[in-house]
Amino acid sequence: MTVTDAIGRIAQIQATLVQLDSVTTGTATPAASTRSSSGATDFASALTQALGGTGATTDATTSSGGVTGADVVADAKKYLGVPYVFGGTSASGLDCSGLVQRVFKDLGIDVPRLVSGQSTVGTEVPSLAQAQPGDIIVCNGGEHIVIYAGDGKVIHAPSEGRNVSLVDNWLSDSDIVTIRRVVPQASTAASSASSLSTAQTDALRSLFTSMLQGGSL
């Protein structure tokens, strides 16, 4: 459930409780109903602002749900030894972009099927020196894609007659079309989650206190 969904649900519950209370006591009036609806809307709006956003996600990175680059590498390693099959997208056979799509799908993240689409997901990493485990690297003029595994190694489905392999990275920046970061690194994700949780807690505490003092709840 997204923040927006939660906000909407809270507003619905608040409005429903007010309406039920009015019906039970026999005091329901059109004006009271209107105020209830308005109060629920105001509450939802205030809560959204306190949380600092709309809850919307726009790309694979922001919708990764806590998945990190280390998770990507660990999942990719499950497919080591799987034969290269052109157009393959399963453990019985994979091509280069099929491997990338399969790994992210295992982790609950949808990415395009072809290299051309995968080359636009997430955020761009400026150079190989800044690549982190789990980043995907597009090379061969946009015809091939690999998963950076860290420590100067990559995982990829090479070509016909070969298997998915963990190999030394043979690429230089001049060979690379783009490097994409689809999910954050573990330390970054943990730090962001921690600071966001603290900020949200403080904002909610302040919001509910002010609303209770003002008789809005």
Biotite code that builds the C-alpha atoms (Angstrom):
import biotite.structure as struc

atoms = struc.array([
    struc.Atom([0.000, 0.000, 0.000], chain_id="A", res_id=1, res_name="MET", atom_name="CA", element="C"),
    struc.Atom([1.401, 3.398, -0.981], chain_id="A", res_id=2, res_name="THR", atom_name="CA", element="C"),
    struc.Atom([1.325, 6.497, 1.197], chain_id="A", res_id=3, res_name="VAL", atom_name="CA", element="C"),
    struc.Atom([-1.494, 7.846, -0.964], chain_id="A", res_id=4, res_name="THR", atom_name="CA", element="C"),
    struc.Atom([-3.521, 4.656, -0.500], chain_id="A", res_id=5, res_name="ASP", atom_name="CA", element="C"),
    struc.Atom([-2.999, 4.820, 3.266], chain_id="A", res_id=6, res_name="ALA", atom_name="CA", element="C"),
    struc.Atom([-4.029, 8.468, 3.373], chain_id="A", res_id=7, res_name="ILE", atom_name="CA", element="C"),
    struc.Atom([-7.169, 7.758, 1.391], chain_id="A", res_id=8, res_name="GLY", atom_name="CA", element="C"),
    struc.Atom([-8.038, 4.825, 3.622], chain_id="A", res_id=9, res_name="ARG", atom_name="CA", element="C"),
    struc.Atom([-7.571, 6.869, 6.797], chain_id="A", res_id=10, res_name="ILE", atom_name="CA", element="C"),
    struc.Atom([-9.781, 9.611, 5.385], chain_id="A", res_id=11, res_name="ALA", atom_name="CA", element="C"),
    struc.Atom([-12.478, 7.085, 4.464], chain_id="A", res_id=12, res_name="GLN", atom_name="CA", element="C"),
    struc.Atom([-12.413, 5.563, 7.938], chain_id="A", res_id=13, res_name="ILE", atom_name="CA", element="C"),
    struc.Atom([-12.613, 8.976, 9.583], chain_id="A", res_id=14, res_name="GLN", atom_name="CA", element="C"),
    struc.Atom([-15.588, 10.029, 7.445], chain_id="A", res_id=15, res_name="ALA", atom_name="CA", element="C"),
    struc.Atom([-17.354, 6.705, 7.990], chain_id="A", res_id=16, res_name="THR", atom_name="CA", element="C"),
    struc.Atom([-16.933, 6.881, 11.781], chain_id="A", res_id=17, res_name="LEU", atom_name="CA", element="C"),
    struc.Atom([-18.341, 10.406, 11.896], chain_id="A", res_id=18, res_name="VAL", atom_name="CA", element="C"),
    struc.Atom([-21.318, 9.414, 9.733], chain_id="A", res_id=19, res_name="GLN", atom_name="CA", element="C"),
    struc.Atom([-22.015, 6.277, 11.801], chain_id="A", res_id=20, res_name="LEU", atom_name="CA", element="C"),
    struc.Atom([-21.873, 8.299, 14.990], chain_id="A", res_id=21, res_name="ASP", atom_name="CA", element="C"),
    struc.Atom([-24.335, 10.799, 13.560], chain_id="A", res_id=22, res_name="SER", atom_name="CA", element="C"),
    struc.Atom([-26.734, 8.065, 12.468], chain_id="A", res_id=23, res_name="VAL", atom_name="CA", element="C"),
    struc.Atom([-26.523, 6.350, 15.868], chain_id="A", res_id=24, res_name="THR", atom_name="CA", element="C"),
    struc.Atom([-27.344, 9.528, 17.783], chain_id="A", res_id=25, res_name="THR", atom_name="CA", element="C"),
    struc.Atom([-29.946, 10.673, 15.272], chain_id="A", res_id=26, res_name="GLY", atom_name="CA", element="C"),
    struc.Atom([-28.199, 13.974, 14.660], chain_id="A", res_id=27, res_name="THR", atom_name="CA", element="C"),
    struc.Atom([-27.159, 13.529, 11.047], chain_id="A", res_id=28, res_name="ALA", atom_name="CA", element="C"),
    struc.Atom([-27.783, 16.558, 8.873], chain_id="A", res_id=29, res_name="THR", atom_name="CA", element="C"),
    struc.Atom([-26.669, 17.517, 5.369], chain_id="A", res_id=30, res_name="PRO", atom_name="CA", element="C"),
    struc.Atom([-24.416, 20.166, 6.867], chain_id="A", res_id=31, res_name="ALA", atom_name="CA", element="C"),
    struc.Atom([-22.829, 17.651, 9.243], chain_id="A", res_id=32, res_name="ALA", atom_name="CA", element="C"),
    struc.Atom([-22.262, 15.248, 6.381], chain_id="A", res_id=33, res_name="SER", atom_name="CA", element="C"),
    struc.Atom([-20.619, 17.991, 4.359], chain_id="A", res_id=34, res_name="THR", atom_name="CA", element="C"),
    struc.Atom([-18.373, 18.939, 7.271], chain_id="A", res_id=35, res_name="ARG", atom_name="CA", element="C"),
    struc.Atom([-17.386, 15.290, 7.725], chain_id="A", res_id=36, res_name="SER", atom_name="CA", element="C"),
    struc.Atom([-16.428, 14.961, 4.096], chain_id="A", res_id=37, res_name="SER", atom_name="CA", element="C"),
    struc.Atom([-14.537, 18.253, 4.197], chain_id="A", res_id=38, res_name="SER", atom_name="CA", element="C"),
    struc.Atom([-12.722, 17.268, 7.368], chain_id="A", res_id=39, res_name="GLY", atom_name="CA", element="C"),
    struc.Atom([-11.655, 13.956, 5.845], chain_id="A", res_id=40, res_name="ALA", atom_name="CA", element="C"),
    struc.Atom([-10.344, 15.720, 2.757], chain_id="A", res_id=41, res_name="THR", atom_name="CA", element="C"),
    struc.Atom([-8.473, 18.293, 4.857], chain_id="A", res_id=42, res_name="ASP", atom_name="CA", element="C"),
    struc.Atom([-7.002, 15.502, 6.965], chain_id="A", res_id=43, res_name="PHE", atom_name="CA", element="C"),
    struc.Atom([-5.793, 13.606, 3.897], chain_id="A", res_id=44, res_name="ALA", atom_name="CA", element="C"),
    struc.Atom([-4.276, 16.754, 2.434], chain_id="A", res_id=45, res_name="SER", atom_name="CA", element="C"),
    struc.Atom([-2.509, 17.651, 5.656], chain_id="A", res_id=46, res_name="ALA", atom_name="CA", element="C"),
    struc.Atom([-1.151, 14.159, 6.088], chain_id="A", res_id=47, res_name="LEU", atom_name="CA", element="C"),
    struc.Atom([0.171, 14.119, 2.539], chain_id="A", res_id=48, res_name="THR", atom_name="CA", element="C"),
    struc.Atom([1.993, 17.394, 3.137], chain_id="A", res_id=49, res_name="GLN", atom_name="CA", element="C"),
    struc.Atom([3.406, 16.177, 6.437], chain_id="A", res_id=50, res_name="ALA", atom_name="CA", element="C"),
    struc.Atom([4.819, 13.103, 4.762], chain_id="A", res_id=51, res_name="LEU", atom_name="CA", element="C"),
    struc.Atom([6.450, 15.278, 2.151], chain_id="A", res_id=52, res_name="GLY", atom_name="CA", element="C"),
    struc.Atom([5.034, 13.886, -1.069], chain_id="A", res_id=53, res_name="GLY", atom_name="CA", element="C"),
    struc.Atom([2.217, 12.339, -3.044], chain_id="A", res_id=54, res_name="THR", atom_name="CA", element="C"),
    struc.Atom([3.356, 8.722, -2.735], chain_id="A", res_id=55, res_name="GLY", atom_name="CA", element="C"),
    struc.Atom([3.657, 8.398, -6.507], chain_id="A", res_id=56, res_name="ALA", atom_name="CA", element="C"),
    struc.Atom([6.445, 6.403, -8.114], chain_id="A", res_id=57, res_name="THR", atom_name="CA", element="C"),
    struc.Atom([7.717, 7.030, -11.593], chain_id="A", res_id=58, res_name="THR", atom_name="CA", element="C"),
    struc.Atom([10.388, 4.458, -12.348], chain_id="A", res_id=59, res_name="ASP", atom_name="CA", element="C"),
    struc.Atom([11.842, 1.096, -11.483], chain_id="A", res_id=60, res_name="ALA", atom_name="CA", element="C"),
    struc.Atom([14.293, 2.564, -9.003], chain_id="A", res_id=61, res_name="THR", atom_name="CA", element="C"),
    struc.Atom([11.753, 4.276, -6.791], chain_id="A", res_id=62, res_name="THR", atom_name="CA", element="C"),
    struc.Atom([9.422, 1.301, -6.840], chain_id="A", res_id=63, res_name="SER", atom_name="CA", element="C"),
    struc.Atom([12.090, -1.234, -5.893], chain_id="A", res_id=64, res_name="SER", atom_name="CA", element="C"),
    struc.Atom([10.554, -1.884, -2.459], chain_id="A", res_id=65, res_name="GLY", atom_name="CA", element="C"),
    struc.Atom([13.806, -2.211, -0.503], chain_id="A", res_id=66, res_name="GLY", atom_name="CA", element="C"),
    struc.Atom([15.632, -4.355, -3.081], chain_id="A", res_id=67, res_name="VAL", atom_name="CA", element="C"),
    struc.Atom([19.352, -3.505, -3.271], chain_id="A", res_id=68, res_name="THR", atom_name="CA", element="C"),
    struc.Atom([22.154, -4.067, -5.746], chain_id="A", res_id=69, res_name="GLY", atom_name="CA", element="C"),
    struc.Atom([23.454, -6.923, -3.619], chain_id="A", res_id=70, res_name="ALA", atom_name="CA", element="C"),
    struc.Atom([20.088, -8.653, -4.020], chain_id="A", res_id=71, res_name="ASP", atom_name="CA", element="C"),
    struc.Atom([20.344, -8.283, -7.796], chain_id="A", res_id=72, res_name="VAL", atom_name="CA", element="C"),
    struc.Atom([23.780, -9.909, -7.870], chain_id="A", res_id=73, res_name="VAL", atom_name="CA", element="C"),
    struc.Atom([22.702, -12.725, -5.547], chain_id="A", res_id=74, res_name="ALA", atom_name="CA", element="C"),
    struc.Atom([19.694, -13.525, -7.719], chain_id="A", res_id=75, res_name="ASP", atom_name="CA", element="C"),
    struc.Atom([21.728, -13.370, -10.933], chain_id="A", res_id=76, res_name="ALA", atom_name="CA", element="C"),
    struc.Atom([24.151, -15.922, -9.518], chain_id="A", res_id=77, res_name="LYS", atom_name="CA", element="C"),
    struc.Atom([21.275, -18.414, -9.329], chain_id="A", res_id=78, res_name="LYS", atom_name="CA", element="C"),
    struc.Atom([21.342, -18.560, -13.119], chain_id="A", res_id=79, res_name="TYR", atom_name="CA", element="C"),
    struc.Atom([25.048, -19.275, -13.536], chain_id="A", res_id=80, res_name="LEU", atom_name="CA", element="C"),
    struc.Atom([25.423, -22.238, -15.888], chain_id="A", res_id=81, res_name="GLY", atom_name="CA", element="C"),
    struc.Atom([22.048, -21.723, -17.623], chain_id="A", res_id=82, res_name="VAL", atom_name="CA", element="C"),
    struc.Atom([22.579, -22.097, -21.387], chain_id="A", res_id=83, res_name="PRO", atom_name="CA", element="C"),
    struc.Atom([22.317, -19.131, -23.713], chain_id="A", res_id=84, res_name="TYR", atom_name="CA", element="C"),
    struc.Atom([19.108, -19.317, -25.736], chain_id="A", res_id=85, res_name="VAL", atom_name="CA", element="C"),
    struc.Atom([18.177, -16.465, -28.061], chain_id="A", res_id=86, res_name="PHE", atom_name="CA", element="C"),
    struc.Atom([14.889, -15.012, -26.800], chain_id="A", res_id=87, res_name="GLY", atom_name="CA", element="C"),
    struc.Atom([15.089, -17.069, -23.612], chain_id="A", res_id=88, res_name="GLY", atom_name="CA", element="C"),
    struc.Atom([13.590, -15.686, -20.421], chain_id="A", res_id=89, res_name="THR", atom_name="CA", element="C"),
    struc.Atom([13.567, -18.681, -18.052], chain_id="A", res_id=90, res_name="SER", atom_name="CA", element="C"),
    struc.Atom([15.912, -20.967, -16.145], chain_id="A", res_id=91, res_name="ALA", atom_name="CA", element="C"),
    struc.Atom([15.890, -23.346, -19.102], chain_id="A", res_id=92, res_name="SER", atom_name="CA", element="C"),
    struc.Atom([17.576, -20.776, -21.325], chain_id="A", res_id=93, res_name="GLY", atom_name="CA", element="C"),
    struc.Atom([18.387, -17.057, -21.304], chain_id="A", res_id=94, res_name="LEU", atom_name="CA", element="C"),
    struc.Atom([19.767, -14.407, -23.591], chain_id="A", res_id=95, res_name="ASP", atom_name="CA", element="C"),
    struc.Atom([21.499, -11.286, -22.254], chain_id="A", res_id=96, res_name="CYS", atom_name="CA", element="C"),
    struc.Atom([18.418, -9.110, -21.837], chain_id="A", res_id=97, res_name="SER", atom_name="CA", element="C"),
    struc.Atom([16.341, -12.115, -20.807], chain_id="A", res_id=98, res_name="GLY", atom_name="CA", element="C"),
    struc.Atom([18.712, -12.643, -17.879], chain_id="A", res_id=99, res_name="LEU", atom_name="CA", element="C"),
    struc.Atom([18.373, -9.021, -16.781], chain_id="A", res_id=100, res_name="VAL", atom_name="CA", element="C"),
    struc.Atom([14.583, -9.093, -17.035], chain_id="A", res_id=101, res_name="GLN", atom_name="CA", element="C"),
    struc.Atom([14.385, -12.459, -15.236], chain_id="A", res_id=102, res_name="ARG", atom_name="CA", element="C"),
    struc.Atom([16.548, -11.322, -12.315], chain_id="A", res_id=103, res_name="VAL", atom_name="CA", element="C"),
    struc.Atom([14.617, -8.109, -11.704], chain_id="A", res_id=104, res_name="PHE", atom_name="CA", element="C"),
    struc.Atom([11.295, -9.902, -12.114], chain_id="A", res_id=105, res_name="LYS", atom_name="CA", element="C"),
    struc.Atom([12.373, -12.386, -9.431], chain_id="A", res_id=106, res_name="ASP", atom_name="CA", element="C"),
    struc.Atom([12.826, -9.387, -7.152], chain_id="A", res_id=107, res_name="LEU", atom_name="CA", element="C"),
    struc.Atom([9.437, -7.892, -8.005], chain_id="A", res_id=108, res_name="GLY", atom_name="CA", element="C"),
    struc.Atom([10.689, -5.212, -10.398], chain_id="A", res_id=109, res_name="ILE", atom_name="CA", element="C"),
    struc.Atom([9.447, -4.989, -13.976], chain_id="A", res_id=110, res_name="ASP", atom_name="CA", element="C"),
    struc.Atom([11.953, -3.893, -16.611], chain_id="A", res_id=111, res_name="VAL", atom_name="CA", element="C"),
    struc.Atom([11.553, -3.942, -20.411], chain_id="A", res_id=112, res_name="PRO", atom_name="CA", element="C"),
    struc.Atom([12.339, -7.127, -22.332], chain_id="A", res_id=113, res_name="ARG", atom_name="CA", element="C"),
    struc.Atom([14.892, -5.757, -24.801], chain_id="A", res_id=114, res_name="LEU", atom_name="CA", element="C"),
    struc.Atom([18.253, -4.069, -24.300], chain_id="A", res_id=115, res_name="VAL", atom_name="CA", element="C"),
    struc.Atom([16.922, -0.916, -25.963], chain_id="A", res_id=116, res_name="SER", atom_name="CA", element="C"),
    struc.Atom([14.301, -0.558, -23.227], chain_id="A", res_id=117, res_name="GLY", atom_name="CA", element="C"),
    struc.Atom([16.562, -1.671, -20.397], chain_id="A", res_id=118, res_name="GLN", atom_name="CA", element="C"),
    struc.Atom([19.076, 1.016, -21.389], chain_id="A", res_id=119, res_name="SER", atom_name="CA", element="C"),
    struc.Atom([16.654, 3.713, -20.209], chain_id="A", res_id=120, res_name="THR", atom_name="CA", element="C"),
    struc.Atom([15.507, 2.375, -16.817], chain_id="A", res_id=121, res_name="VAL", atom_name="CA", element="C"),
    struc.Atom([16.621, 3.747, -13.475], chain_id="A", res_id=122, res_name="GLY", atom_name="CA", element="C"),
    struc.Atom([19.252, 6.452, -13.307], chain_id="A", res_id=123, res_name="THR", atom_name="CA", element="C"),
    struc.Atom([22.449, 6.787, -15.311], chain_id="A", res_id=124, res_name="GLU", atom_name="CA", element="C"),
    struc.Atom([25.838, 6.143, -13.693], chain_id="A", res_id=125, res_name="VAL", atom_name="CA", element="C"),
    struc.Atom([28.452, 8.472, -15.200], chain_id="A", res_id=126, res_name="PRO", atom_name="CA", element="C"),
    struc.Atom([31.370, 6.054, -15.445], chain_id="A", res_id=127, res_name="SER", atom_name="CA", element="C"),
    struc.Atom([32.562, 2.517, -14.817], chain_id="A", res_id=128, res_name="LEU", atom_name="CA", element="C"),
    struc.Atom([34.583, 3.760, -11.847], chain_id="A", res_id=129, res_name="ALA", atom_name="CA", element="C"),
    struc.Atom([31.290, 4.658, -10.150], chain_id="A", res_id=130, res_name="GLN", atom_name="CA", element="C"),
    struc.Atom([29.494, 1.396, -10.971], chain_id="A", res_id=131, res_name="ALA", atom_name="CA", element="C"),
    struc.Atom([28.140, -0.565, -8.026], chain_id="A", res_id=132, res_name="GLN", atom_name="CA", element="C"),
    struc.Atom([26.984, -4.195, -7.707], chain_id="A", res_id=133, res_name="PRO", atom_name="CA", element="C"),
    struc.Atom([23.577, -4.631, -9.329], chain_id="A", res_id=134, res_name="GLY", atom_name="CA", element="C"),
    struc.Atom([24.047, -1.892, -11.930], chain_id="A", res_id=135, res_name="ASP", atom_name="CA", element="C"),
    struc.Atom([23.387, -2.949, -15.520], chain_id="A", res_id=136, res_name="ILE", atom_name="CA", element="C"),
    struc.Atom([25.858, -2.075, -18.272], chain_id="A", res_id=137, res_name="ILE", atom_name="CA", element="C"),
    struc.Atom([24.883, -1.726, -21.923], chain_id="A", res_id=138, res_name="VAL", atom_name="CA", element="C"),
    struc.Atom([27.691, -2.330, -24.389], chain_id="A", res_id=139, res_name="CYS", atom_name="CA", element="C"),
    struc.Atom([28.467, -3.502, -27.942], chain_id="A", res_id=140, res_name="ASN", atom_name="CA", element="C"),
    struc.Atom([26.745, -0.471, -29.408], chain_id="A", res_id=141, res_name="GLY", atom_name="CA", element="C"),
    struc.Atom([23.545, -1.246, -27.515], chain_id="A", res_id=142, res_name="GLY", atom_name="CA", element="C"),
    struc.Atom([23.422, -4.905, -28.545], chain_id="A", res_id=143, res_name="GLU", atom_name="CA", element="C"),
    struc.Atom([24.518, -6.516, -25.267], chain_id="A", res_id=144, res_name="HIS", atom_name="CA", element="C"),
    struc.Atom([23.848, -6.020, -21.565], chain_id="A", res_id=145, res_name="ILE", atom_name="CA", element="C"),
    struc.Atom([25.577, -7.316, -18.430], chain_id="A", res_id=146, res_name="VAL", atom_name="CA", element="C"),
    struc.Atom([25.059, -7.079, -14.681], chain_id="A", res_id=147, res_name="ILE", atom_name="CA", element="C"),
    struc.Atom([27.936, -5.579, -12.720], chain_id="A", res_id=148, res_name="TYR", atom_name="CA", element="C"),
    struc.Atom([28.755, -7.936, -9.845], chain_id="A", res_id=149, res_name="ALA", atom_name="CA", element="C"),
    struc.Atom([31.393, -5.843, -8.069], chain_id="A", res_id=150, res_name="GLY", atom_name="CA", element="C"),
    struc.Atom([35.110, -6.525, -7.630], chain_id="A", res_id=151, res_name="ASP", atom_name="CA", element="C"),
    struc.Atom([35.699, -6.014, -11.348], chain_id="A", res_id=152, res_name="GLY", atom_name="CA", element="C"),
    struc.Atom([33.357, -8.805, -12.417], chain_id="A", res_id=153, res_name="LYS", atom_name="CA", element="C"),
    struc.Atom([30.139, -9.024, -14.425], chain_id="A", res_id=154, res_name="VAL", atom_name="CA", element="C"),
    struc.Atom([27.415, -11.613, -14.924], chain_id="A", res_id=155, res_name="ILE", atom_name="CA", element="C"),
    struc.Atom([25.972, -12.092, -18.398], chain_id="A", res_id=156, res_name="HIS", atom_name="CA", element="C"),
    struc.Atom([24.535, -14.508, -20.938], chain_id="A", res_id=157, res_name="ALA", atom_name="CA", element="C"),
    struc.Atom([27.296, -14.357, -23.575], chain_id="A", res_id=158, res_name="PRO", atom_name="CA", element="C"),
    struc.Atom([26.296, -16.008, -26.845], chain_id="A", res_id=159, res_name="SER", atom_name="CA", element="C"),
    struc.Atom([25.129, -19.210, -28.538], chain_id="A", res_id=160, res_name="GLU", atom_name="CA", element="C"),
    struc.Atom([26.892, -22.304, -27.229], chain_id="A", res_id=161, res_name="GLY", atom_name="CA", element="C"),
    struc.Atom([27.866, -20.658, -23.942], chain_id="A", res_id=162, res_name="ARG", atom_name="CA", element="C"),
    struc.Atom([26.292, -20.388, -20.498], chain_id="A", res_id=163, res_name="ASN", atom_name="CA", element="C"),
    struc.Atom([25.432, -17.580, -18.103], chain_id="A", res_id=164, res_name="VAL", atom_name="CA", element="C"),
    struc.Atom([28.772, -16.737, -16.509], chain_id="A", res_id=165, res_name="SER", atom_name="CA", element="C"),
    struc.Atom([30.496, -14.663, -13.848], chain_id="A", res_id=166, res_name="LEU", atom_name="CA", element="C"),
    struc.Atom([33.599, -13.272, -15.565], chain_id="A", res_id=167, res_name="VAL", atom_name="CA", element="C"),
    struc.Atom([36.191, -10.556, -15.233], chain_id="A", res_id=168, res_name="ASP", atom_name="CA", element="C"),
    struc.Atom([34.922, -7.281, -16.629], chain_id="A", res_id=169, res_name="ASN", atom_name="CA", element="C"),
    struc.Atom([36.517, -6.720, -20.043], chain_id="A", res_id=170, res_name="TRP", atom_name="CA", element="C"),
    struc.Atom([34.798, -3.394, -20.672], chain_id="A", res_id=171, res_name="LEU", atom_name="CA", element="C"),
    struc.Atom([36.191, 0.121, -20.538], chain_id="A", res_id=172, res_name="SER", atom_name="CA", element="C"),
    struc.Atom([34.196, 3.354, -20.590], chain_id="A", res_id=173, res_name="ASP", atom_name="CA", element="C"),
    struc.Atom([34.761, 3.640, -24.340], chain_id="A", res_id=174, res_name="SER", atom_name="CA", element="C"),
    struc.Atom([32.995, 0.279, -24.838], chain_id="A", res_id=175, res_name="ASP", atom_name="CA", element="C"),
    struc.Atom([29.936, 1.271, -22.800], chain_id="A", res_id=176, res_name="ILE", atom_name="CA", element="C"),
    struc.Atom([26.761, 2.847, -24.119], chain_id="A", res_id=177, res_name="VAL", atom_name="CA", element="C"),
    struc.Atom([25.248, 3.475, -20.684], chain_id="A", res_id=178, res_name="THR", atom_name="CA", element="C"),
    struc.Atom([25.326, 2.211, -17.100], chain_id="A", res_id=179, res_name="ILE", atom_name="CA", element="C"),
    struc.Atom([21.971, 2.154, -15.314], chain_id="A", res_id=180, res_name="ARG", atom_name="CA", element="C"),
    struc.Atom([21.222, 1.927, -11.602], chain_id="A", res_id=181, res_name="ARG", atom_name="CA", element="C"),
    struc.Atom([17.793, 0.379, -11.136], chain_id="A", res_id=182, res_name="VAL", atom_name="CA", element="C"),
    struc.Atom([17.966, -0.145, -7.369], chain_id="A", res_id=183, res_name="VAL", atom_name="CA", element="C"),
    struc.Atom([19.974, 1.594, -4.613], chain_id="A", res_id=184, res_name="PRO", atom_name="CA", element="C"),
    struc.Atom([22.895, 0.145, -2.749], chain_id="A", res_id=185, res_name="GLN", atom_name="CA", element="C"),
    struc.Atom([22.309, -1.436, 0.666], chain_id="A", res_id=186, res_name="ALA", atom_name="CA", element="C"),
    struc.Atom([23.876, 1.333, 2.769], chain_id="A", res_id=187, res_name="SER", atom_name="CA", element="C"),
    struc.Atom([22.058, 4.048, 0.823], chain_id="A", res_id=188, res_name="THR", atom_name="CA", element="C"),
    struc.Atom([18.732, 2.241, 1.094], chain_id="A", res_id=189, res_name="ALA", atom_name="CA", element="C"),
    struc.Atom([19.139, 1.667, 4.829], chain_id="A", res_id=190, res_name="ALA", atom_name="CA", element="C"),
    struc.Atom([20.152, 5.281, 5.457], chain_id="A", res_id=191, res_name="SER", atom_name="CA", element="C"),
    struc.Atom([17.262, 6.663, 3.406], chain_id="A", res_id=192, res_name="SER", atom_name="CA", element="C"),
    struc.Atom([14.738, 4.368, 5.072], chain_id="A", res_id=193, res_name="ALA", atom_name="CA", element="C"),
    struc.Atom([15.982, 5.359, 8.515], chain_id="A", res_id=194, res_name="SER", atom_name="CA", element="C"),
    struc.Atom([15.874, 9.108, 7.916], chain_id="A", res_id=195, res_name="SER", atom_name="CA", element="C"),
    struc.Atom([12.508, 8.909, 6.170], chain_id="A", res_id=196, res_name="LEU", atom_name="CA", element="C"),
    struc.Atom([11.012, 6.929, 9.014], chain_id="A", res_id=197, res_name="SER", atom_name="CA", element="C"),
    struc.Atom([12.201, 9.469, 11.593], chain_id="A", res_id=198, res_name="THR", atom_name="CA", element="C"),
    struc.Atom([10.944, 12.414, 9.551], chain_id="A", res_id=199, res_name="ALA", atom_name="CA", element="C"),
    struc.Atom([7.566, 10.802, 9.007], chain_id="A", res_id=200, res_name="GLN", atom_name="CA", element="C"),
    struc.Atom([7.224, 9.934, 12.689], chain_id="A", res_id=201, res_name="THR", atom_name="CA", element="C"),
    struc.Atom([7.970, 13.504, 13.780], chain_id="A", res_id=202, res_name="ASP", atom_name="CA", element="C"),
    struc.Atom([5.630, 14.966, 11.143], chain_id="A", res_id=203, res_name="ALA", atom_name="CA", element="C"),
    struc.Atom([2.772, 12.657, 12.083], chain_id="A", res_id=204, res_name="LEU", atom_name="CA", element="C"),
    struc.Atom([3.215, 13.334, 15.789], chain_id="A", res_id=205, res_name="ARG", atom_name="CA", element="C"),
    struc.Atom([3.080, 17.077, 15.172], chain_id="A", res_id=206, res_name="SER", atom_name="CA", element="C"),
    struc.Atom([0.103, 16.761, 12.814], chain_id="A", res_id=207, res_name="LEU", atom_name="CA", element="C"),
    struc.Atom([-2.022, 14.630, 15.122], chain_id="A", res_id=208, res_name="PHE", atom_name="CA", element="C"),
    struc.Atom([-1.191, 16.785, 18.157], chain_id="A", res_id=209, res_name="THR", atom_name="CA", element="C"),
    struc.Atom([-2.255, 19.989, 16.395], chain_id="A", res_id=210, res_name="SER", atom_name="CA", element="C"),
    struc.Atom([-5.414, 18.385, 15.019], chain_id="A", res_id=211, res_name="MET", atom_name="CA", element="C"),
    struc.Atom([-6.398, 16.977, 18.406], chain_id="A", res_id=212, res_name="LEU", atom_name="CA", element="C"),
    struc.Atom([-5.854, 20.361, 20.065], chain_id="A", res_id=213, res_name="GLN", atom_name="CA", element="C"),
    struc.Atom([-7.924, 22.010, 17.361], chain_id="A", res_id=214, res_name="GLY", atom_name="CA", element="C"),
    struc.Atom([-10.743, 19.485, 17.690], chain_id="A", res_id=215, res_name="GLY", atom_name="CA", element="C"),
    struc.Atom([-10.351, 18.235, 14.129], chain_id="A", res_id=216, res_name="SER", atom_name="CA", element="C"),
    struc.Atom([-10.261, 14.576, 15.187], chain_id="A", res_id=217, res_name="LEU", atom_name="CA", element="C"),
])
